[in-house]
Amino acid sequence: MRDYAKARTKELKLAKPGGVRVNIAGCMNRCQEGPVAVVYPEGVWYRYKNKDDIDRIIENHLMKGQVVEDLKI
């Protein structure tokens, strides 16, 4: 999923200096939630299961500034 998110943000030209950066970080002390992503500087935590969830986070939060409430932890 990280590779997909990284590729998708590049495709959308979001990954640039001062823009979106996709990193690998382990479970960040939230292992019980399954795979997680956090969007900074807002500090919004998400759980995700598939590419559709990743797309929703990218399209809604990263591009429109709208929190994806049903994926939020």
C-alpha positions as CSV (number, residue, x, y, z in Angstrom):
1,M,0.0,0.0,0.0
2,R,2.9,2.4,0.7
3,D,4.3,1.9,-2.8
4,Y,0.8,2.5,-4.2
5,A,0.3,5.7,-2.2
6,K,3.8,6.9,-3.1
7,A,3.2,6.3,-6.8
8,R,-0.3,7.8,-6.7
9,T,0.9,11.0,-5.1
10,K,3.6,11.3,-7.7
11,E,1.1,10.8,-10.5
12,L,-1.1,13.6,-9.1
13,K,2.0,15.8,-8.7
14,L,1.5,16.1,-5.0
15,A,4.9,14.6,-4.2
16,K,7.3,17.6,-4.5
17,P,9.5,19.7,-2.2
18,G,7.1,21.2,0.4
19,G,4.3,18.9,-0.7
20,V,3.3,15.4,0.1
21,R,5.9,12.9,1.3
22,V,5.0,9.2,1.8
23,N,7.2,7.4,4.3
24,I,7.3,3.9,5.9
25,A,7.1,4.0,9.7
26,G,5.9,0.7,11.2
27,C,2.7,0.8,13.2
28,M,3.6,3.9,15.2
29,N,2.3,2.4,18.5
30,R,-1.1,1.7,16.9
31,C,-0.6,-1.9,15.8
32,Q,-4.0,-3.0,17.0
33,E,-5.6,-0.7,14.4
34,G,-3.9,-2.6,11.5
35,P,-2.1,-0.6,8.8
36,V,-2.3,3.1,9.6
37,A,-1.4,6.4,8.0
38,V,-1.1,9.8,9.6
39,V,-1.4,13.2,7.8
40,Y,0.8,16.0,9.1
41,P,0.7,18.8,10.1
42,E,-3.0,18.1,11.0
43,G,-2.1,14.9,12.9
44,V,-5.1,13.0,11.5
45,W,-4.7,9.3,11.8
46,Y,-6.4,6.9,9.4
47,R,-6.8,3.1,9.1
48,Y,-7.0,1.6,5.6
49,K,-7.6,-1.8,4.0
50,N,-7.2,-1.3,0.3
51,K,-6.3,1.0,-2.6
52,D,-9.8,2.5,-2.6
53,D,-9.2,3.7,1.0
54,I,-5.8,5.1,0.0
55,D,-7.4,6.9,-2.9
56,R,-10.1,8.4,-0.7
57,I,-7.5,9.7,1.8
58,I,-5.4,11.2,-1.1
59,E,-8.3,12.7,-3.0
60,N,-10.3,14.0,0.0
61,H,-7.7,14.9,2.6
62,L,-4.6,15.7,0.7
63,M,-6.2,17.4,-2.3
64,K,-9.4,18.9,-0.8
65,G,-8.5,19.3,2.9
66,Q,-11.5,17.2,4.0
67,V,-11.1,14.6,6.7
68,V,-12.3,11.1,5.7
69,E,-14.4,10.5,8.8
70,D,-15.2,6.8,8.3
71,L,-11.4,5.9,8.0
72,K,-10.3,8.2,10.9
73,I,-9.0,6.6,14.0
